[in-house]
């Protein structure tokens, strides 16, 4: 385990998440977050974990932070749009979907 390597910890969390070991994923994401080296991928992955757990407000916060950290992240914009939709935030959902589609088309 490399406690200061954000990318390694993020990858460990994703591996756990993909194997439906959500508690373990949260553990690794928490360690990665504590490094202070936050990036769009880590923030998006934490958002996905929160969304999966039905914690939509927390997911929204992480997805918003993810698109701020990486304005070109297709995954984060897509996930943010879905989260806005679940939360009933129609105008924000529409904006996030348009942003996602524009990025997908390379506009």
WOTAGI-V981255 format. One line per field, one symbol per residue. phi: phi as a letter, one per 20 degrees, with the letter a starting at -180 (. if undefined). psi: psi as a letter, one per 40 degrees, with the letter a starting at -180 (. if undefined). burial: 1 if it has 24 or more other ideal C-beta (glycine too) atoms within 12 Angstrom, else 0. A space follows every 50 residues. Layout:
phi: ???
psi: ???
burial: ???
This chain:
phi: .dfdegffffffffgfgfeldfffgggffffffffmefcgffffffffff fgemeffffggffffffffbfdfggffffffffgffemeffffffffffg ffffeme
psi: hgdegdddddddddddddefgddddddddddddedeghiddddddddddd ddeegddddddddddddddgeehdddddddddddddefgddddddddddd ddddef.
burial: 00000100110111011000010011011011100001111111111111 11000100110111111000001111111111111010000110011011 0000000
